[in-house]
Amino acid sequence: MATELALHFEGGRDYEQAVNYLLLAADNAVGRFAYRDCIEILQHAHDLVLKLPLTVRAEIEVRILVSIGHAHFALGALVDSAPDVCSRGGTRPASWSQGGSDARVNLRDVSAGLYSSRRRCRGIG
């Protein structure tokens, strides 16, 4: 149902609502252990989030990229689990910087965060 609502809002050019429903659909996919579906849904959400104003985009974009990283991690694709940072040369996207700084992302910190998140989900740590 969430996917259909996302398509409805996308057709109406209400991209923020469409992205919200795509995030819900991705959560549903994770609940079914359908991580590849989750990644596909989140990649579509990321395409749509680029159409949002910068003031709204940054937080949602971070959430999407981290979720993509978590899904890759769950599939055992550790290299792909660092959320889209490698393809950006280790720098944050422009929409992430409200102050205009070009801060570097520490990939080791991203990987450690993904690892600890997965351990918490499994009840290990």
C-alpha positions as CSV (number, residue, x, y, z in Angstrom):
1,M,0.0,0.0,0.0
2,A,2.9,2.4,0.8
3,T,4.3,1.9,-2.7
4,E,1.0,2.8,-4.3
5,L,0.7,5.9,-2.2
6,A,4.2,6.9,-3.1
7,L,3.4,6.6,-6.8
8,H,0.3,8.6,-6.3
9,F,2.1,11.5,-4.7
10,E,5.0,11.3,-7.2
11,G,2.4,11.6,-10.0
12,G,1.0,14.7,-8.2
13,R,4.6,16.1,-7.9
14,D,4.4,16.1,-4.1
15,Y,7.8,14.6,-3.8
16,E,8.2,15.0,-0.1
17,Q,5.1,12.8,0.6
18,A,6.3,10.4,-2.1
19,V,9.7,10.0,-0.4
20,N,8.0,9.5,3.0
21,Y,5.9,6.7,1.7
22,L,8.9,5.2,-0.1
23,L,10.8,5.2,3.2
24,L,7.8,3.4,4.7
25,A,7.8,0.9,1.9
26,A,11.6,0.3,2.4
27,D,10.9,-0.3,6.1
28,N,8.3,-2.9,5.1
29,A,10.8,-4.6,2.8
30,V,13.3,-4.8,5.6
31,G,10.6,-6.4,7.8
32,R,10.3,-9.1,5.1
33,F,14.2,-9.4,4.9
34,A,13.9,-8.2,1.2
35,Y,17.0,-6.1,1.4
36,R,17.5,-5.9,-2.4
37,D,14.0,-4.6,-2.7
38,C,14.7,-2.1,0.1
39,I,17.8,-0.8,-1.8
40,E,15.8,-0.4,-5.0
41,I,13.1,1.5,-3.2
42,L,15.6,3.7,-1.4
43,Q,17.5,4.5,-4.6
44,H,14.2,5.7,-6.2
45,A,13.6,7.8,-3.0
46,H,17.0,9.3,-3.4
47,D,16.2,10.2,-7.0
48,L,13.1,12.0,-5.8
49,V,14.7,13.7,-2.8
50,L,17.0,15.6,-5.2
51,K,13.9,17.4,-6.4
52,L,13.2,18.7,-2.9
53,P,14.3,22.2,-1.7
54,L,17.7,22.2,0.0
55,T,16.2,23.1,3.4
56,V,14.2,19.9,3.5
57,R,16.6,17.6,1.5
58,A,19.6,17.3,3.7
59,E,18.2,15.3,6.6
60,I,16.1,13.0,4.4
61,E,19.1,12.4,2.1
62,V,21.3,11.4,5.0
63,R,18.6,9.0,6.2
64,I,18.2,7.4,2.8
65,L,21.9,7.0,2.2
66,V,22.4,5.5,5.7
67,S,19.5,3.1,5.2
68,I,21.0,2.0,1.8
69,G,24.2,1.3,3.7
70,H,22.4,-0.7,6.3
71,A,20.7,-2.8,3.6
72,H,24.0,-3.5,1.8
73,F,25.6,-4.4,5.2
74,A,22.7,-6.9,5.9
75,L,23.4,-8.5,2.5
76,G,27.1,-8.8,3.4
77,A,28.2,-6.2,0.8
78,L,30.5,-4.5,3.2
79,V,32.2,-2.4,0.5
80,D,28.8,-1.0,-0.5
81,S,27.7,-0.4,3.0
82,A,29.5,3.0,3.3
83,P,26.5,5.0,2.0
84,D,27.3,6.5,-1.4
85,V,30.2,8.4,0.1
86,C,32.9,6.7,-2.0
87,S,31.3,7.8,-5.2
88,R,31.4,11.4,-4.0
89,G,35.1,11.3,-3.4
90,G,34.8,11.2,0.4
91,T,33.1,14.6,0.6
92,R,29.6,15.3,1.7
93,P,27.0,16.3,-0.9
94,A,26.5,20.0,-1.2
95,S,23.0,19.7,0.2
96,W,24.4,18.3,3.5
97,S,26.4,21.5,4.2
98,Q,24.1,24.3,5.3
99,G,27.2,26.4,6.3
100,G,29.0,25.8,3.0
101,S,31.9,23.8,4.5
102,D,33.3,20.9,2.6
103,A,33.8,18.6,5.6
104,R,35.3,15.1,4.9
105,V,33.4,12.0,5.9
106,N,35.4,9.4,7.8
107,L,34.5,6.1,6.1
108,R,35.9,4.2,9.1
109,D,33.4,6.0,11.4
110,V,30.5,5.2,9.0
111,S,31.5,1.5,8.9
112,A,31.8,1.3,12.6
113,G,28.4,2.9,13.0
114,L,26.8,0.4,10.6
115,Y,28.5,-2.5,12.5
116,S,27.3,-1.3,15.9
117,S,23.8,-0.7,14.6
118,R,23.6,-4.2,13.3
119,R,24.9,-5.6,16.5
120,R,22.3,-3.7,18.5
121,C,19.5,-4.9,16.2
122,R,20.6,-8.5,16.7
123,G,20.8,-8.0,20.5
124,I,24.5,-8.6,20.7
125,G,25.7,-5.2,21.9
